[in-house]
Amino acid sequence: MEVEKNIQDVFLSLLRSALWGVPAQIPDGFSDWRSVAVLAKSQSVLGLVGEELMSCSAPKELKAKVRTMVMRTVMTHAKLNSVLAEVTAALEKGGVPSVLLKGQGIAAYYPKPELRQCGDIDLYVGQKEYARSYEILRQTGASMEDPKALTVGKHYHASYGQVEVEVHRYTEVYPFRKYDDVYQKASDAGMTEGLVPMSFGGVTVATPEDTFNAFFIFSHLFHHFLTSGIGLRQFCDWMMLLSARKEEIDHERLAKILTDMDMMKPWQAFGCVLVEHLGLPASDFPFYDPAENSRVEKILSRVLSEGNFGQERDVVTKRGRSYLLNKIRSFLGHITRTTVLLRLFPRQALRQFCHTLTSGLTKTKNGL
């Protein structure tokens, strides 16, 4: 969906107000509050924007709906924290240390953590304790994914009611060996040294070392930008981490990871989005380069039009019942997206498209 400039400006102003406590700038006579709320929902930041919106001149009916959604976000946040404490304690008792990835750990860096929209819980246990973690969580009464999941992929799922827990043996796997070797080395260090402790329900939970975490959050964001689409919630996560932990991030080590992963230019371009539109001071962004501002509007436009994880893309909103037609539609969508992305980040987009193509053909052949 294309976003009108005045709606975009009001939405971003409310988001900056929620994140930094600065007054929102609302043009006189603005009235399209519903579109602002719809945009915030598609970007997975309705909890943040919604609280700000309730102090504006929006219609009472809309405010009532938004208030209900904000309350739901707050309750979900509390539920995830409770499950996180339970699962982490169970694993620790069974002799399996874990590290919390993304999500609730990043929420702690927000002014009001409970307003950050929750997803699932991601825990890293590593390859050595992967199978044992499955048995431990099975004994807690969780609804477990088929044990076959232990032999494929980077994680398995455990369900606690409506809360999904992903347990990882790898934080990520890159399809090209050259980059995966660099990444796994950084991940191994970031998951074992300098871990940052947090408390949830009286239970101490480890989160990744700050320098690796800064790269990891961006890597996840950029990957989804290239493959399907990503929302501003992930931008906000990355920004709040960089702001809160700026003194602990090792710039020299971070620069080496970014250079070795061929991701310095994307990092700088996406950083300009944080500075130009989301309110992060340029001095708080590692390797800020205003020369990369030329890509900002194209990045932001794509993010706002596609929605979080591409929920507003035609291949999602117009999905039919035919498996083959859906695959064809998805493939054509990838080609269309790649032609645009090649102009923004040519090397990275081309590598991702080649991997998506070969992976998609293999899955189609196997009927997956």
Backbone hydrogen bonds in HBPLUS format (Angstrom, degrees):
<---DONOR---> <-ACCEPTOR-->    atom                        ^
c    i                          cat <-CA-CA->   ^        H-A-AA   ^      H-
h    n   atom  resd res      DA  || num        DHA   H-A  angle D-A-AA Bond
n    s   type  num  typ     dist DA aas  dist angle  dist       angle   num
A0008-GLN N   A0004-GLU O   2.94 MM   4  6.18 163.2  1.97 157.6 163.1     1
A0009-ASP N   A0005-LYS O   2.90 MM   4  6.09 161.6  1.93 152.9 157.4     2
A0010-VAL N   A0006-ASN O   3.16 MM   4  6.31 161.2  2.19 142.6 146.9     3
A0011-PHE N   A0007-ILE O   2.94 MM   4  6.05 167.1  1.96 153.3 157.5     4
A0012-LEU N   A0008-GLN O   2.92 MM   4  6.10 167.6  1.94 154.7 157.7     5
A0013-SER N   A0009-ASP O   2.98 MM   4  6.08 149.7  2.07 141.0 149.7     6
A0014-LEU N   A0010-VAL O   2.96 MM   4  6.21 159.1  2.01 154.2 158.7     7
A0015-LEU N   A0011-PHE O   2.99 MM   4  6.23 152.5  2.06 146.6 154.9     8
A0016-ARG N   A0012-LEU O   2.90 MM   4  6.10 161.2  1.94 148.5 152.9     9
A0017-SER N   A0013-SER O   3.01 MM   4  6.17 151.8  2.09 141.4 149.5    10
A0018-ALA N   A0014-LEU O   3.02 MM   4  6.27 151.3  2.10 144.0 150.7    11
A0019-LEU N   A0015-LEU O   3.06 MM   4  6.29 151.4  2.14 147.9 155.5    12
A0020-TRP N   A0016-ARG O   2.86 MM   4  5.82 157.6  1.91 153.4 158.4    13
A0021-GLY N   A0017-SER O   2.85 MM   4  4.78 138.3  2.03 126.6 133.3    14
A0030-PHE N   A0027-PRO O   3.20 MM   3  5.68 159.4  2.24 135.7 133.6    15
A0033-TRP N   A0031-SER O   2.84 MM   2  5.60 138.4  2.01 102.4  92.0    16
A0037-ALA N   A0033-TRP O   2.96 MM   4  6.27 158.8  2.01 152.4 157.4    17
A0038-VAL N   A0034-ARG O   2.88 MM   4  6.16 158.1  1.93 152.6 158.9    18
A0039-LEU N   A0035-SER O   2.94 MM   4  6.07 158.0  1.99 143.2 149.0    19
A0040-ALA N   A0036-VAL O   2.92 MM   4  6.17 159.0  1.96 148.6 154.5    20
A0041-LYS N   A0037-ALA O   2.95 MM   4  6.17 153.2  2.02 146.3 153.4    21
A0042-SER N   A0038-VAL O   2.98 MM   4  6.26 158.3  2.03 148.4 153.9    22
A0043-GLN N   A0039-LEU O   3.05 MM   4  6.25 135.3  2.26 143.1 154.9    23
A0045-VAL N   A0040-ALA O   2.96 MM   5  5.21 171.9  1.97 156.6 155.2    24
A0044-SER N   A0041-LYS O   3.08 MM   3  5.01 161.5  2.11 104.0 109.3    25
A0308-ASN N   A0042-SER O   2.78 MM 266  6.02 170.8  1.79 166.2 163.3    26
A0049-VAL N   A0045-VAL O   2.97 MM   4  6.18 174.0  1.97 167.0 165.0    27
A0050-GLY N   A0046-LEU O   2.58 MM   4  5.08 144.7  1.70 132.7 144.8    28
A0053-LEU N   A0049-VAL O   2.78 MM   4  6.01 154.9  1.84 152.8 161.4    29
A0054-MET N   A0050-GLY O   3.07 MM   4  6.27 143.6  2.21 147.3 154.7    30
A0055-SER N   A0052-GLU O   3.09 MM   3  5.68 160.3  2.13 114.4 120.5    31
A0056-CYS N   A0053-LEU O   2.94 MM   3  5.22 162.9  1.97 115.1 118.8    32
A0063-LYS N   A0059-PRO O   3.02 MM   4  6.32 162.3  2.05 154.3 159.8    33
A0064-ALA N   A0060-LYS O   2.92 MM   4  6.14 152.0  2.00 148.8 155.8    34
A0065-LYS N   A0061-GLU O   3.19 MM   4  6.50 156.7  2.25 143.9 149.1    35
A0066-VAL N   A0062-LEU O   2.88 MM   4  6.13 164.8  1.91 157.0 161.5    36
A0067-ARG N   A0063-LYS O   2.81 MM   4  5.91 157.2  1.86 147.3 154.0    37
A0068-THR N   A0064-ALA O   3.14 MM   4  6.36 153.8  2.21 142.6 148.6    38
A0069-MET N   A0065-LYS O   3.12 MM   4  6.45 156.7  2.18 147.1 153.0    39
A0070-VAL N   A0066-VAL O   2.84 MM   4  6.12 154.4  1.91 153.8 161.5    40
A0071-MET N   A0067-ARG O   2.93 MM   4  6.14 160.9  1.97 149.4 154.3    41
A0072-ARG N   A0068-THR O   2.99 MM   4  6.24 148.6  2.09 141.9 150.8    42
A0073-THR N   A0069-MET O   3.01 MM   4  6.30 149.4  2.10 142.6 150.5    43
A0074-VAL N   A0070-VAL O   3.01 MM   4  6.36 156.6  2.07 151.1 156.9    44
A0075-MET N   A0071-MET O   2.97 MM   4  6.24 159.2  2.01 149.7 154.9    45
A0076-THR N   A0072-ARG O   2.90 MM   4  6.05 157.5  1.95 148.3 154.7    46
A0077-HIS N   A0073-THR O   2.93 MM   4  6.09 155.1  2.00 146.8 153.7    47
A0078-ALA N   A0074-VAL O   3.15 MM   4  6.44 157.0  2.20 145.1 150.1    48
A0079-LYS N   A0075-MET O   2.99 MM   4  6.26 154.7  2.06 145.6 152.8    49
A0080-LEU N   A0076-THR O   2.88 MM   4  6.14 163.3  1.91 156.4 159.8    50
A0081-ASN N   A0077-HIS O   3.04 MM   4  6.27 158.4  2.09 148.2 154.1    51
A0082-SER N   A0078-ALA O   3.06 MM   4  6.28 150.8  2.14 143.5 151.1    52
A0083-VAL N   A0079-LYS O   2.98 MM   4  6.31 162.9  2.01 155.3 159.1    53
A0084-LEU N   A0080-LEU O   2.80 MM   4  5.91 160.5  1.84 151.2 157.4    54
A0085-ALA N   A0081-ASN O   3.04 MM   4  6.21 160.2  2.08 144.6 148.8    55
A0086-GLU N   A0082-SER O   3.06 MM   4  6.32 158.5  2.11 145.8 151.9    56
A0087-VAL N   A0083-VAL O   2.84 MM   4  6.03 170.6  1.85 161.4 162.9    57
A0088-THR N   A0084-LEU O   2.94 MM   4  5.95 168.6  1.95 152.1 156.0    58
A0089-ALA N   A0085-ALA O   3.02 MM   4  6.00 159.8  2.06 142.7 148.6    59
A0090-ALA N   A0086-GLU O   3.00 MM   4  6.18 153.8  2.07 143.9 151.3    60
A0091-LEU N   A0087-VAL O   2.95 MM   4  6.21 162.0  1.99 154.9 159.1    61
A0092-GLU N   A0088-THR O   2.93 MM   4  6.10 163.9  1.96 149.5 154.4    62
A0093-LYS N   A0089-ALA O   2.90 MM   4  6.02 158.6  1.95 146.7 152.6    63
A0094-GLY N   A0090-ALA O   3.06 MM   4  6.26 141.2  2.22 137.9 148.1    64
A0094-GLY N   A0091-LEU O   3.06 MM   3  5.03 122.3  2.41  93.3 108.4    65
A0096-VAL N   A0091-LEU O   2.80 MM   5  5.02 164.4  1.82 148.0 143.8    66
A0095-GLY N   A0092-GLU O   3.00 MM   3  5.06 159.5  2.04 106.1 111.1    67
A0099-VAL N   A0124-TYR O   2.92 MM  25  5.04 145.0  2.04 136.9 147.8    68
A0124-TYR N   A0099-VAL O   2.79 MM  25  5.04 165.7  1.82 146.7 151.6    69
A0100-LEU N   A0206-ALA O   2.74 MM 106  6.04 165.2  1.77 167.2 161.9    70
A0101-LEU N   A0122-ASP O   2.87 MM  21  5.25 176.8  1.88 150.7 151.1    71
A0105-GLY N   A0102-LYS O   3.16 MM   3  5.88 133.0  2.39 151.5 148.6    72
A0106-ILE N   A0103-GLY O   3.03 MM   3  5.47 120.8  2.39 108.1 121.7    73
A0107-ALA N   A0103-GLY O   2.95 MM   4  6.24 151.2  2.03 150.2 159.5    74
A0109-TYR N   A0106-ILE O   2.96 MM   3  5.65 162.7  1.99 121.1 126.4    75
A0110-TYR N   A0107-ALA O   2.98 MM   3  5.46 168.0  2.00 119.5 123.3    76
A0115-LEU N   A0112-LYS O   2.96 MM   3  5.78 168.3  1.97 129.5 133.4    77
A0116-ARG N   A0113-PRO O   3.12 MM   3  5.65 162.9  2.15 115.8 121.0    78
A0121-ILE N   A0164-GLU O   2.94 MM  43  6.30 167.8  1.95 159.2 163.3    79
A0166-GLU N   A0121-ILE O   2.70 MM  45  6.06 166.3  1.72 169.4 174.1    80
A0123-LEU N   A0166-GLU O   2.82 MM  43  6.19 167.9  1.84 169.5 173.3    81
A0168-HIS N   A0123-LEU O   2.66 MM  45  5.97 168.7  1.67 162.9 167.1    82
A0125-VAL N   A0168-HIS O   2.95 MM  43  6.05 174.9  1.95 164.7 163.1    83
A0126-GLY N   A0168-HIS O   3.37 MM  42  6.61 147.8  2.48 142.1 144.2    84
A0130-TYR N   A0127-GLN O   3.39 MM   3  5.15 163.3  2.42 100.9 105.4    85
A0133-SER N   A0129-GLU O   2.94 MM   4  6.05 151.4  2.02 150.7 158.2    86
A0134-TYR N   A0130-TYR O   3.36 MM   4  6.71 146.7  2.48 142.5 150.3    87
A0134-TYR N   A0131-ALA O   3.16 MM   3  5.25 123.9  2.49  96.4 109.9    88
A0135-GLU N   A0131-ALA O   3.38 MM   4  6.81 155.7  2.44 148.4 153.0    89
A0136-ILE N   A0132-ARG O   3.03 MM   4  6.32 157.6  2.08 152.2 158.7    90
A0137-LEU N   A0133-SER O   2.99 MM   4  6.21 166.7  2.01 154.1 156.4    91
A0138-ARG N   A0134-TYR O   2.94 MM   4  6.08 150.2  2.03 146.3 155.3    92
A0139-GLN N   A0135-GLU O   3.16 MM   4  6.33 148.0  2.27 141.0 147.9    93
A0140-THR N   A0137-LEU O   3.07 MM   3  5.09 146.9  2.19  98.2 108.3    94
A0141-GLY N   A0138-ARG O   3.24 MM   3  5.66 163.6  2.27 110.0 114.8    95
A0143-SER N   A0159-SER O   2.93 MM  16  4.90 166.3  1.94 146.4 146.8    96
A0159-SER N   A0143-SER O   2.83 MM  16  4.90 161.1  1.86 136.9 143.5    97
A0145-GLU N   A0157-HIS O   3.03 MM  12  5.38 146.4  2.14 169.2 158.7    98
A0149-ALA N   A0146-ASP O   2.87 MM   3  5.89 169.5  1.88 133.9 136.6    99
A0150-LEU N   A0147-PRO O   2.91 MM   3  5.60 163.4  1.94 119.1 124.5   100
A0151-THR N   A0148-LYS O   3.04 MM   3  5.71 162.9  2.07 118.2 123.3   101
A0169-ARG N   A0154-LYS O   2.88 MM  15  5.66 164.1  1.91 154.2 158.6   102
A0156-TYR N   A0167-VAL O   3.06 MM  11  5.49 146.9  2.17 141.6 148.8   103
A0167-VAL N   A0156-TYR O   2.92 MM  11  5.49 162.8  1.95 158.2 163.2   104
A0158-ALA N   A0165-VAL O   2.84 MM   7  5.10 149.6  1.93 148.2 157.2   105
A0165-VAL N   A0158-ALA O   2.76 MM   7  5.10 154.7  1.82 158.1 166.0   106
A0160-TYR N   A0163-VAL O   2.81 MM   3  5.10 171.9  1.82 158.8 161.1   107
A0163-VAL N   A0160-TYR O   3.07 MM   3  5.10 164.2  2.10 122.1 121.9   108
A0179-TYR N   A0176-PHE O   3.04 MM   3  5.70 123.2  2.37 117.4 129.3   109
A0180-ASP N   A0176-PHE O   2.90 MM   4  6.03 159.2  1.95 155.1 161.0   110
A0181-ASP N   A0177-ARG O   2.94 MM   4  5.95 159.8  1.98 153.2 155.4   111
A0183-TYR N   A0179-TYR O   2.90 MM   4  6.12 165.7  1.92 151.6 156.2   112
A0184-GLN N   A0180-ASP O   2.81 MM   4  5.91 171.9  1.82 155.4 157.3   113
A0185-LYS N   A0181-ASP O   3.24 MM   4  6.30 153.9  2.31 140.4 146.9   114
A0186-ALA N   A0182-VAL O   3.15 MM   4  6.44 161.1  2.19 149.9 154.7   115
A0187-SER N   A0183-TYR O   2.77 MM   4  6.00 158.6  1.81 156.6 163.9   116
A0188-ASP N   A0184-GLN O   2.86 MM   4  5.89 163.8  1.88 145.7 149.9   117
A0189-ALA N   A0185-LYS O   3.31 MM   4  6.50 158.7  2.35 142.9 147.5   118
A0190-GLY N   A0186-ALA O   2.91 MM   4  6.04 160.8  1.94 147.2 153.5   119
A0191-MET N   A0187-SER O   2.88 MM   4  5.93 130.7  2.13 150.4 160.5   120
A0192-THR N   A0189-ALA O   3.22 MM   3  5.41 163.0  2.25 107.0 112.2   121
A0193-GLU N   A0189-ALA O   2.92 MM   4  5.68 160.6  1.96 161.0 162.3   122
A0209-GLU N   A0190-GLY O   3.13 MM  19  5.01 173.4  2.14 146.2 148.2   123
A0196-VAL N   A0207-THR O   2.85 MM  11  5.00 156.2  1.91 140.7 145.6   124
A0207-THR N   A0196-VAL O   2.77 MM  11  5.00 139.5  1.93 129.3 142.9   125
A0198-MET N   A0205-VAL O   2.77 MM   7  5.19 147.4  1.87 145.8 157.0   126
A0205-VAL N   A0198-MET O   2.66 MM   7  5.19 169.0  1.67 158.2 162.3   127
A0200-PHE N   A0203-VAL O   2.88 MM   3  5.19 165.2  1.90 147.3 150.4   128
A0203-VAL N   A0200-PHE O   2.93 MM   3  5.19 161.1  1.97 112.6 118.6   129
A0213-ASN N   A0209-GLU O   2.87 MM   4  5.93 159.6  1.91 157.4 163.9   130
A0214-ALA N   A0210-ASP O   2.93 MM   4  6.11 153.4  2.00 150.4 155.6   131
A0215-PHE N   A0211-THR O   3.34 MM   4  6.66 157.3  2.39 143.9 148.9   132
A0216-PHE N   A0212-PHE O   2.72 MM   4  5.93 165.4  1.74 159.0 164.1   133
A0217-ILE N   A0213-ASN O   2.93 MM   4  6.01 171.1  1.94 154.3 154.9   134
A0218-PHE N   A0214-ALA O   3.40 MM   4  6.48 159.4  2.45 135.1 140.8   135
A0219-SER N   A0215-PHE O   2.74 MM   4  5.92 162.5  1.77 157.9 163.8   136
A0220-HIS N   A0216-PHE O   2.99 MM   4  6.20 160.2  2.03 151.8 155.6   137
A0221-LEU N   A0217-ILE O   3.11 MM   4  6.28 160.2  2.15 143.3 148.9   138
A0222-PHE N   A0218-PHE O   2.79 MM   4  6.00 170.5  1.80 165.7 166.9   139
A0223-HIS N   A0219-SER O   2.95 MM   4  6.01 157.1  2.00 145.0 151.6   140
A0224-HIS N   A0220-HIS O   3.23 MM   4  6.45 164.5  2.26 148.6 151.3   141
A0225-PHE N   A0221-LEU O   2.99 MM   4  6.24 145.6  2.11 144.6 155.3   142
A0226-LEU N   A0222-PHE O   3.04 MM   4  6.29 152.8  2.12 149.3 154.7   143
A0227-THR N   A0223-HIS O   3.03 MM   4  6.25 145.7  2.15 143.6 153.7   144
A0228-SER N   A0224-HIS O   2.96 MM   4  5.48 160.4  1.99 137.9 144.1   145
A0229-GLY N   A0224-HIS O   2.63 MM   5  5.39 164.5  1.66 155.6 154.3   146
A0234-GLN N   A0231-GLY O   3.30 MM   3  6.02 137.5  2.49 114.2 120.5   147
A0236-CYS N   A0232-LEU O   2.83 MM   4  6.07 160.7  1.87 153.4 158.1   148
A0237-ASP N   A0233-ARG O   2.88 MM   4  6.16 153.6  1.95 147.0 154.5   149
A0238-TRP N   A0234-GLN O   3.08 MM   4  6.25 168.4  2.09 145.5 147.9   150
A0239-MET N   A0235-PHE O   2.91 MM   4  6.12 161.3  1.95 150.1 155.9   151
A0240-MET N   A0236-CYS O   2.85 MM   4  5.98 167.0  1.86 156.9 159.3   152
A0241-LEU N   A0237-ASP O   3.08 MM   4  6.24 156.3  2.13 150.2 156.4   153
A0242-LEU N   A0238-TRP O   3.02 MM   4  6.24 165.2  2.04 150.2 154.3   154
A0243-SER N   A0239-MET O   2.91 MM   4  6.10 155.0  1.98 150.0 157.0   155
A0244-ALA N   A0240-MET O   2.94 MM   4  5.98 165.1  1.96 143.6 148.2   156
A0245-ARG N   A0241-LEU O   2.93 MM   4  5.86 157.2  1.99 154.0 159.2   157
A0248-GLU N   A0245-ARG O   2.98 MM   3  5.41 142.7  2.12 111.4 122.2   158
A0254-LEU N   A0250-ASP O   2.94 MM   4  6.10 161.0  1.97 154.7 161.0   159
A0255-ALA N   A0251-HIS O   2.86 MM   4  5.93 158.6  1.90 147.5 152.9   160
A0256-LYS N   A0252-GLU O   3.20 MM   4  6.45 150.8  2.29 140.9 147.8   161
A0257-ILE N   A0253-ARG O   3.12 MM   4  6.43 158.9  2.16 149.2 154.2   162
A0258-LEU N   A0254-LEU O   2.98 MM   4  6.21 171.2  1.98 157.6 159.6   163
A0259-THR N   A0255-ALA O   2.90 MM   4  6.00 158.3  1.95 145.9 152.3   164
A0260-ASP N   A0256-LYS O   2.87 MM   4  5.94 169.1  1.89 150.7 154.4   165
A0261-MET N   A0257-ILE O   2.91 MM   4  5.99 141.4  2.06 145.5 156.0   166
A0263-MET N   A0258-LEU O   2.83 MM   5  4.98 178.6  1.83 155.9 155.9   167
A0262-ASP N   A0259-THR O   3.07 MM   3  5.03 160.4  2.11 104.9 110.6   168
A0267-TRP N   A0263-MET O   3.00 MM   4  6.04 159.9  2.04 145.8 152.2   169
A0268-GLN N   A0264-MET O   2.95 MM   4  6.21 158.7  1.99 152.5 157.6   170
A0269-ALA N   A0265-LYS O   2.93 MM   4  6.13 161.1  1.96 154.4 159.7   171
A0270-PHE N   A0266-PRO O   2.89 MM   4  6.02 169.2  1.90 157.9 160.4   172
A0271-GLY N   A0267-TRP O   2.89 MM   4  5.97 142.3  2.03 138.9 150.4   173
A0272-CYS N   A0268-GLN O   3.10 MM   4  6.37 137.7  2.28 139.2 148.6   174
A0272-CYS N   A0269-ALA O   3.17 MM   3  5.24 129.5  2.44  94.7 107.2   175
A0273-VAL N   A0270-PHE O   3.06 MM   3  5.18 132.1  2.29  97.6 110.4   176
A0274-LEU N   A0270-PHE O   3.36 MM   4  6.84 150.4  2.45 143.2 149.9   177
A0275-VAL N   A0271-GLY O   3.06 MM   4  6.40 155.2  2.12 148.6 155.2   178
A0276-GLU N   A0272-CYS O   2.76 MM   4  5.73 168.7  1.77 149.2 153.3   179
A0277-HIS N   A0273-VAL O   2.95 MM   4  5.55 156.7  2.01 140.0 146.1   180
A0278-LEU N   A0274-LEU O   3.16 MM   4  4.76 135.3  2.37 108.4 120.4   181
A0280-LEU N   A0274-LEU O   3.14 MM   6  5.59 163.1  2.17 135.9 133.7   182
A0284-ASP N   A0281-PRO O   2.89 MM   3  5.43 155.4  1.95 116.4 124.2   183
A0285-PHE N   A0282-ALA O   3.17 MM   3  5.45 163.8  2.19 109.3 114.3   184
A0292-GLU N   A0289-ASP O   2.94 MM   3  5.88 169.7  1.95 129.7 132.8   185
A0293-ASN N   A0290-PRO O   3.03 MM   3  5.36 164.2  2.05 114.4 117.3   186
A0295-ARG N   A0292-GLU O   3.22 MM   3  6.12 170.9  2.23 125.1 127.3   187
A0296-VAL N   A0293-ASN O   3.05 MM   3  5.24 154.7  2.11 110.1 117.9   188
A0299-ILE N   A0295-ARG O   3.04 MM   4  6.23 159.3  2.08 158.0 164.3   189
A0300-LEU N   A0296-VAL O   2.87 MM   4  6.09 173.9  1.87 163.4 164.6   190
A0301-SER N   A0297-GLU O   2.90 MM   4  5.89 160.5  1.94 142.7 148.7   191
A0302-ARG N   A0298-LYS O   3.15 MM   4  6.23 158.9  2.20 141.0 145.9   192
A0303-VAL N   A0299-ILE O   2.98 MM   4  6.24 161.2  2.01 153.8 159.4   193
A0304-LEU N   A0300-LEU O   2.90 MM   4  6.09 170.2  1.91 159.1 160.9   194
A0305-SER N   A0301-SER O   3.00 MM   4  6.04 149.9  2.09 142.6 150.9   195
A0306-GLU N   A0302-ARG O   3.03 MM   4  5.99 149.2  2.13 147.2 153.6   196
A0307-GLY N   A0303-VAL O   3.23 MM   4  6.13 149.8  2.33 146.9 152.4   197
A0312-GLU N   A0306-GLU O   2.78 MM   6  4.81 158.2  1.83 148.9 143.9   198
A0310-GLY N   A0307-GLY O   2.97 MM   3  5.03 145.3  2.09 133.6 124.8   199
A0311-GLN N   A0308-ASN O   3.27 MM   3  5.88 153.6  2.34 115.6 120.9   200
A0313-ARG N   A0310-GLY O   3.05 MM   3  5.34 165.6  2.07 114.6 119.1   201
A0316-VAL N   A0313-ARG O   2.97 MM   3  5.47 151.4  2.06 112.0 121.0   202
A0317-THR N   A0313-ARG O   2.94 MM   4  6.22 169.9  1.95 160.3 161.8   203
A0318-LYS N   A0314-ASP O   2.82 MM   4  5.34 152.4  1.90 142.6 147.4   204
A0326-ASN N   A0322-SER O   2.97 MM   4  6.09 154.8  2.03 146.3 153.6   205
A0327-LYS N   A0323-TYR O   2.99 MM   4  6.27 151.8  2.07 147.0 154.8   206
A0328-ILE N   A0324-LEU O   2.92 MM   4  6.22 156.9  1.97 150.8 157.2   207
A0329-ARG N   A0325-LEU O   2.84 MM   4  6.00 164.6  1.87 149.9 154.4   208
A0330-SER N   A0326-ASN O   2.83 MM   4  5.98 153.7  1.90 143.1 151.0   209
A0331-PHE N   A0327-LYS O   2.86 MM   4  6.06 156.0  1.91 146.4 152.8   210
A0332-LEU N   A0328-ILE O   2.93 MM   4  6.19 165.5  1.95 155.0 158.3   211
A0333-GLY N   A0329-ARG O   2.92 MM   4  6.08 148.5  2.02 141.2 150.7   212
A0334-HIS N   A0330-SER O   2.91 MM   4  6.22 148.6  2.00 145.7 153.9   213
A0335-ILE N   A0331-PHE O   3.05 MM   4  6.41 152.9  2.13 147.8 154.9   214
A0336-THR N   A0332-LEU O   3.01 MM   4  6.28 162.4  2.04 149.3 153.5   215
A0337-ARG N   A0333-GLY O   2.90 MM   4  6.13 165.7  1.92 152.8 156.7   216
A0338-THR N   A0334-HIS O   2.85 MM   4  5.90 159.6  1.89 146.0 152.4   217
A0339-THR N   A0335-ILE O   3.09 MM   4  6.31 151.0  2.18 148.6 154.6   218
A0340-VAL N   A0337-ARG O   3.08 MM   3  5.40 129.0  2.35 103.6 116.5   219
A0341-LEU N   A0337-ARG O   2.89 MM   4  6.16 166.9  1.90 155.9 160.2   220
A0342-LEU N   A0338-THR O   2.79 MM   4  5.77 148.8  1.89 149.8 155.5   221
A0343-ARG N   A0340-VAL O   3.09 MM   3  5.60 143.2  2.23 109.3 118.8   222
A0344-LEU N   A0341-LEU O   2.96 MM   3  5.02 136.4  2.15  98.3 111.2   223
A0345-PHE N   A0341-LEU O   2.79 MM   4  5.93 169.2  1.80 173.6 171.1   224
A0349-ALA N   A0345-PHE O   2.87 MM   4  5.81 164.7  1.90 165.9 171.1   225
A0350-LEU N   A0346-PRO O   3.01 MM   4  5.98 157.9  2.06 144.8 150.8   226
A0351-ARG N   A0347-ARG O   3.04 MM   4  6.23 163.9  2.07 150.7 154.9   227
A0352-GLN N   A0348-GLN O   3.06 MM   4  6.23 163.1  2.09 146.6 151.4   228
A0353-PHE N   A0349-ALA O   2.91 MM   4  6.07 156.8  1.96 146.5 153.1   229
A0354-CYS N   A0350-LEU O   3.01 MM   4  6.20 163.2  2.04 151.5 155.4   230
A0355-HIS N   A0351-ARG O   3.10 MM   4  6.36 158.3  2.14 147.8 153.6   231
A0356-THR N   A0352-GLN O   2.85 MM   4  6.05 162.9  1.88 152.0 157.2   232
A0357-LEU N   A0353-PHE O   2.82 MM   4  5.96 158.0  1.87 152.6 158.2   233
A0358-THR N   A0354-CYS O   3.09 MM   4  6.28 173.9  2.10 149.7 151.1   234
A0359-SER N   A0355-HIS O   2.89 MM   4  5.93 163.0  1.92 152.4 158.1   235
A0360-GLY N   A0356-THR O   2.82 MM   4  5.78 155.7  1.88 141.4 148.8   236
A0361-LEU N   A0357-LEU O   2.97 MM   4  6.14 160.7  2.01 151.8 156.5   237
A0362-THR N   A0358-THR O   3.10 MM   4  6.25 155.0  2.17 141.9 148.5   238
A0363-LYS N   A0359-SER O   3.01 MM   4  6.26 161.2  2.05 150.0 154.8   239
A0364-THR N   A0360-GLY O   2.92 MM   4  6.10 158.7  1.97 149.3 155.3   240
A0365-LYS N   A0361-LEU O   2.97 MM   4  6.09 159.8  2.01 144.8 150.4   241
A0366-ASN N   A0362-THR O   3.02 MM   4  6.25 148.4  2.12 143.6 152.1   242
A0368-LEU N   A0363-LYS O   2.76 MM   5  4.93 164.8  1.78 151.4 149.9   243
A0367-GLY N   A0364-THR O   3.07 MM   3  4.95 156.4  2.12  99.6 106.8   244
